[in-house]
Structures are given as structure tokens and as C-alpha cells.
Amino acid sequence: MHISRTCSAVARQALMRAWQVQAPAEPLQLNMVPKPVITASDQVLVRVK
């Protein structure tokens, strides 16, 4: 089995679930996405339980 560099790099990233809108007037979709990196003091990441 061959895993591309991009695929293996994503596999090492922390993932989170996110509800996303894919297109106007479409329902929300629950997707696994890379956890965002906070790069500035005025940014926050909110955890919802």
C-alpha cells in the first residue's frame, strides 16, 4: 500500500469535527477537518461539548 506525502501529513495532524456548509441552500455536513492553529493573540478556538 502506498500513502502519499499529503495523505500522511494530514494523518499526523490533529483532526476535529466541524459542521460545514458546502453550498448555498444545502444542509450542514459534519466533516473531519484539520484543527486550526492559533497564530495571533486575538484569535480563539472554541470547544463545544
Secondary structure, DSSP 4 states (H G I P E B T S, - for coil): ----HHHHHHHHS-EEEEEE--STTPPPEEEEEEPPPP-STT-------
